[in-house]
Amino acid sequence: MKHTIQDNMFLDMKTKDIFHQAQEYALEYIARIHERNVYPTKDALKGLSQFDEELPQNSTNAQDVLQQLHQYGSPATTATSGGRYFGFVTGSTVPVGLAAKTLGTYWDQVTAMNVMSPIGSTLETVVEKWLVQLFGLPQETVAGFVSGTSTANLCGLVAARYRILQKNNWDINIKGLRNAPPIRIVTGKQAHSTVIKAISILGLGQETIEWVDVDSQGRIKSENIPELDRNTIVILQAGNVNSGAFDDFEKICKKAKDADAWIHIDGAFGLWAGAVQQLKHLTKGMEHATSWAVDGHKTLNTPYDCGIVLCADKEALTAALHMSGSYIIESTERDGMFYTPEMSRRARIIELWAIMKYLGKDGIDQMVLTLYQRAKQFEKEIAKIPGFYVENDVVFNQVIVRCESDTITKTVLENIQQLRECWLGGSDWQGHKVMRVSICSWATTENDIAITIESFKKALVMAMKTHRV
């Protein structure tokens, strides 16, 4: 008798062979992650051609599917979980978080409503409380667990839009934006692109932004902030994406609160400084904001994806992200869909809870502080090498480096990337091409920094030969 595809899937579940196979591949991958090349080799990249095929007509054996993924997919990954990936602000993964995510994958929970996932609802409630306490935010602050800070920024600003228009007797959910009272937006000239994207998506318009000059580190010049009013959204930054610098929250928030303006802080990676005793001076005054955006998958090293929106105005957030339907079963407990744009949403809270539980306050303090210490180590060592110049004040985890000229900087960066001993990207800073070193992995050791410094040296020597300097 011919087996149907359903029969085959029941057999896969019953025998568990493919799950054991996947676990073996995963453990093999993890065992090598800290020693392997950071970026895929040329051969590994060529191997991706194995996936360029027509959709098969017939079912493929499950073991063969996994074997193809491991043989050609694993070598073509970027080793972001290792200790020498410094490109973008991409965190590693705390082992217990990865394990918890694996368990959560088998649970396959949807956290829209409590009735759909009591465990998801419970963990979201607990972690919300932990985050409020850890960051020292107002007790009424609520949290939404989204994919990343791009979405968290969008949620914070949509709540701001709702509240400002509501104060003007305008219900955005009913009337829309046409003929709505104007909303002012004040932010620094180095606001992150995700903030600008959110402003565009919300229909507020980039042309309405009142740009404020920034200093040499990318911080808003507080004295240049215009007069504010209750129709204003002030957007601040905890961690400039290049320099890692923090806006002066205490001074700016006071001025904004006196004017009854909404204050949103984009703190994708930098907000975590507020949880570290030796670094919390960087975020002093952030508790006076109205909403905050932060990632778990950056500084806290949760597996991807994990973003968080925090908002001290629960009504504004839930009204802006309103959800209704005759089939919806509301609970007296937490229903997560009221705090996020999505209804269908995986339970990323599982690994976030696991990591915070595992680390505790002291562990979070230690891990985040170590990122800063490795950044300071890199700054100290790279500054000793003639031909390299550190361009920023290293206050957190970001280091900006350049060479004598833009041409040499670009060539050195390309050489570093080709060497594959570490990986980082480039940027523009104060009129120069620069190399941007983002130290975000718990796994980055003093030796990893030493290996990286040697890679910089080799890349510079190669560049000098190329340009015959």
N, C-alpha and C positions, 0 to 999 in steps of 0.2 A: 504494500500500500504506500502510495507516495505521500511524503510528509508535506504539510502546508508550511508556509512561512511562520504561522502562529505556533505550529508544533515545534518548529526549530527554536523559536524564541523561548518557549516554555522549557525546552531541553537545556538551552544555554543557562537559564536561571537555575534549573535543578542541579545540573552537574557542577556549576560554579567554575568550570575550567577557564573561561575567558576572564573571570575576575582575578583568579590566581595568576593568570598570564599577565594581565595588566599590572598587577601589584609587583610582579617580578621585574617588569620593564621599568616601572616607576622607581623601585628601589635601586636598580642598576644606574638609572639616570642620576638620582640624588647622590649616590656614592661618588660620582665622578665630577659633580658640578663645581667643586671648589678648586679642582686641578686642571680642568680642561680649558681649551681656548675660549675666551670670552665671546667672541663673535664666530659664526659658522665659517668653516674653511671654504675655499673655492670648490672643492670636491663635494662638500656637503650641500652647497647651494645648487650645484649641477644636479645632485640627486633629487631635487624637488621636481624635476621633469617627470619623475615616476607618477606624480599625481595628475599629470596633464593627460587625461583620458576621457573617453566618452562614458556616460552613465551606463553601467552594465545592464543588460536586458534581464538577466537572471540573478538570483540571490548569490552573494559571495560568502564563503565560509567565514565565520566570525573570527576565528584564530588568524586567518590570513589578513583580515582587515587590520587587526591590532599589530600583526607582525610588520605590515607595510608602514603603519604609522611610526612604529619604533625604529625600524631600520633606516627609513629615509627622513622621518620627521624629527626624531630626537637630535641627530647631529646638526640639523638646520635651525635649532633654537638658539636664541641669544641667552647667555648664562646670567640672566638678571638676578638669580638667586644666589650667585656667588659673591665674592668679596671685592671684585675689581671691575664691576660695571658702574660707571659714573656718568653714563649718558642719560639726559633728562633726569627728572627727580623720581626715579623708580626704585621703590624699596625691594628688599629681599622678602623672604617668608620665614617667620618664626616657626620652627618645626611643629610645635603643638597646634599651630593654626592650620598648617597644611594637613595634618592628621585629622583635625576637626572638620576641615572642609571635605576631606575624603568621606568621613562618616556622614556629613550633611548631604553629600552628593547621593549617597544611597538612600537617605531619607527623602530627598527630592521634595522639600517643602515649599509651598507657596505662602507668603506671609501677608496676603491681602487682608484677611480677616482672622480673628482669633479662632473662629470655628474651623478654619481651614488648617491652622497650625497652632495649637495651644503652646507648644514649646517655642515656636518662633515669636509669638506674642509676648510670652514671659521673658525671654532673653532680651527682646527689644526694650521692654519696660525696665529691666535691671540695668542694662548698659546705658540707657538714657540717664538714669540716676547717677551712675558712676561717672559719666562724662561731665555732667553738670558739676559734680563735686570736684572732680579732677581739675577742671579749668576754672573753678571758682565763679561760675555763672549764676545769674539770678535763679532762684528756686523754681520759678514758674516756667523755665526754659524746657521746651520739648525738642525731640530729635526725630528726624526722618532718615532712613538708611537707604541710600541711593547708590548708583554705580560709581560716582566720583565727584570731584569738586566742580566739574563743569555743570553737572545737574544740580549739585548743592547750591551753587551760585544762582542758578536759574530759580530754584525754589525760594531762596532768601529774597531775591528781587521781585518775584511774583507776589510774595507776601507783602513786601513794601508797597508795590503798586496797588494792591487791594486796599491796604490800610489808608494810604494817602487819599485815594479817590473816595473811600468811604467817609473820611473826615470832611470831604467836600460834597457829601450827600449824593455820591455817584456810585451806583452798584455796577461794577465792571462785569460781573457775571451775567447781568440782565441787559445792560445798555451797551456793553462793548466799549471800544476806544473812540469811536466816531463822536466828535464834539465833546469829548471828555475834558475836564480841567487839565491844564498842562502840569507835567511832573518835571521837576528839575533833577539833574544828576550831576554830582560833583565828585570827581575822582582825579587821581594823579596821572601824569603823562606816561607813566610806565605801568599802568594797570595791565593785568594779564589779559591775554586775548580771549580767554573764556568769559571774562566779565563783559567784554565788548560784544561777544557772540550772544550772551544772554540778553543784553540790552536790545540787540537787533531782533532776536526771536520774540521778545515781549512787545515789540512794536513801539518802543520808546524813542528809537531813532538815535543814531550816532551823532547826528548834527546837533542834538540837544545837550550833549555832554559839555559841561563847563570844566575844561581841563585846567589842572593846577600844576605849576612848575614843581620839579623835584630837584633834590640836591645831588651831589656827586655819587651818592650811593643808591639813588632811586627812591629816596623817601620823599613824601609830600612835604613841601615847605608850608608848615602850618600857618605861618604869618600871611601866606598868599591865598588862603581859603576865603572865598567871597562871603558876604553876608548870607546867612542861611535862613530858611523858614520851614514851616511844617509841611510844605509841598516838596521838600528836598530829600533825595536819597544820597547819602554820603558813603562812598565805597572806599574802604581802606585795605591795606595789605599787610599780612603777617608773613613776611618772607618774600622779598623780591626774587623773581624766578632766576635772575642772573646773580645778583650780589648777596641775596639772602637777607637784605636789610628790612627793618620793620618801621612802619609809620609810627608817629608819636600819638598813640591812642589816648593817653591821658589828656593831653592838651586839646586834641581835635574833638574827642568825644564830648568833652565838657561844653565846647562851643556848640556842637551839634545838638546836644540834649537841651541846652538852654533855648534853642530855637525850635524844639519839638520836631527835629528832623529824624528820619530813619537812618540808622547807621548799620552798614553791612561790612563785615570783615572777611575778605578772601584769605583764608589761612591754610591753604591746601597742605603744605608741609610744615609751615612755621608755627601754626597754632599750638603744636605739641611742645614748643618751648615753654609754654605756660604751665606745663606739668613737671618742669625740672627746676629744682631749687636754685641751682646756679645760673639758670638762663631765664627765669620767669620775669626778670627786669625788662626783657625785650617785649613782653606782652602786657606790661603794666597799664591798667586802664581799659583793657579789652572787655572787661565785664560790663562796661557801660554801653556797649553796642546793643543793637536790637536783634541782629541775626549774624550767624557765623557759618562758614563753609570749611570743611576739613576732610582730609583723606585718612583712612586707616592704612591703605595699601602703599602709602609713601613712608612717612617717618615711623609709624607703628609696625611696619613690616607685616601686615596681614596679606594673605593671598589676594590676587585680583579677583573680582573688583570690590571696592569697599569705600564708599563716600558717605559723608554725614552732613546734613543740614541741621543746625541748631537755631532755634528761634524763641525769643522771650515773649512773643505775641502769638500764643497758640491759636487764638481765634482767627487772626489774619492768615496764618499758614494753612489751617484746615479749611477756611472759607475759600481761599484762593485755589486750593487743590481739591475742591469739593467733589464728592462722588455720591451718586444716587442710583437707585434701581429697585424695583419691587422685589427682586429676588435676593437682594443683599441682606445678610443676617448680621445686624450690628450687635456688638457685645458690650457688656458692662466693663469688660477688660479692654486692652488695647487692640484696635483694628489698624494695622500698619498702613493701609492704603490711604488713610486720611492725611498722612504726613509726607507723601511722595506723589509724583506724577503717575507712577505705574500702579496698576492693579496686579498684573502678573509680574511677580518679582521673586527671585530666588532668596533663600534665607541666608544671606551673607552675614547675618548677625551671629550665626553659629561660630564661625572662626574668630570674629571680633570679640565675642564674649570669652572664648577659650583663651585667647592671647592676653586679654586684660586680667582674667582670673589667674592665669599662669604667672604673669609678670608681677602683678600687684603694683602699688604705687611706687615702691622702691625700685622694682625691676624696670618699670617704664622710665623712671628718672635715670637709672644707670644706663639703659640702652640708648636713650636719646642723647644723653650727655656724651656717650662714647662717640657718636657721630660727629659731634662738635670737636672732640679731642682729636679724632683722625683728620678732620679738616685742618685744624691748627698744625698738626704734624706735617701734613702735605705742604701747607703754606710755608712753614719754617724750612723744610728741606728743598723745595723748588726754588726758593729765594736765594739759596746758596749757589745755584748753578748759573754761571754767566750766560746771558742770552734769554733768560726767562724773567718776566716781571709780573708780580701779583698786582691786580688792578683794583681790588676791593678790600674793604675792612672785613675780615673774616669773623662774623659774629655768630654764625650758626653752622650750616653744613655746606655752604657754597663757596667755591674758590674760582676766581676768574684769572686766567693767565694769558699773556701775550708774549710775542717775540719782538725782535727789532723792527719788523715791518709786517704789513698784512700778508704779503706774499709768503714770507717765511712762516708766519703763524699758520696759514692755510696748509702749507706743505708739511709742517710738523704734525698737524692734526691728522692729515691723510696718512702719514707714515705710522702714527700711533695706531690708527684704526686698522692699517694693513698688518701691523705686527701682531695684533689680536691678543696681546698679553693683558690689556685692559681695554676699555672702550669708553669714549666720551664724545661729546658733540661740540659744535661751535656756536657762536653767537656774535652779535654786534654790541659794542659797549663804548660809549663816549667817543664815537667816531673811529673805532678800531675793530678789526677782526680779533676775536678772542677765543680761547678754549675754555669751556665751561665744565668744571669738575663738581659733580653733585654726589656727595657722600651720604648714602641713604640706607646702607645695608648693615644689619647687625653683624654680619659675617666679615666685615672689613677689619683686618687686623693690622698691627704695626708692620708686619712683614708684607702684607698686600700693598701698603703705601710705599714701602721700600722698593718692591718690584715695579710699581707704577712709576716711581721716580726714575728708575733705570730705563724704563721704556721711553720716558720723555727725553732722557739723555741720548739714547740711541737714535730716536727720531730726529733730534736736532742735528746730530752729526750727519745723518743721511741728508737732511735738508741743506746743510752747508755745502755738502759735496755737489748736490743737484744744482745749487745756485752759484757754486764756485765763489763763496764768500770767504 
